[in-house]
Amino acid sequence: MHSKITLILYHGGHLKRYDNGMMEYLGGDLCIWENFQTGYLTKLILEYLVKRCIRYHNIESIWWFDLDNGKFIELLNDEDIKDMCISAIHHNHEVHVYFTHQISVPKIVAPPSP
C-alpha cells in the first residue's frame, strides 16, 4: 500500500545560491496537490502537475527541500523521487517542491529587404 502525501509546488521563481553554499527560492507562486499516492509519482508526473498550475511550460530543473539536511536537492530521476517521498512521509506527509523555468525568448525575424 502506498502512502498519500501533499505536494506543495513552487513555480515561477528562481533559486539563488549564496557564497556560503546556501540556497533560497525567490519569487513565484505555489499550488498544492493533496492526497497524492506516492506509488504513482514520477518526475514526468511532477512536470505535468506544475504545468497544470501555471503558464510556464519550459521546466529547467526541479528541486525539493530536505528538512533532515536543511538543503535543496535536485530531482534528477525517479530514484530521487522515492527518497523525497520517504522524507515526506516522515515529515507530516508533506513535501515542498521547487521548479525553475527557462525563459522563452522570442525569435525576431527581420522582414526581407525590398
Secondary structure, DSSP 8 states (H G I E B T S, - for coil): ---EEEEEEEES-EEEE-TTS-EEEES-EEEEEEEEEGGG--HHHHHHHHHHH-S---EEEEEEEETTTTEEEE--SHHHHHHHHHHHHHTTTEEEEEEEE-------------
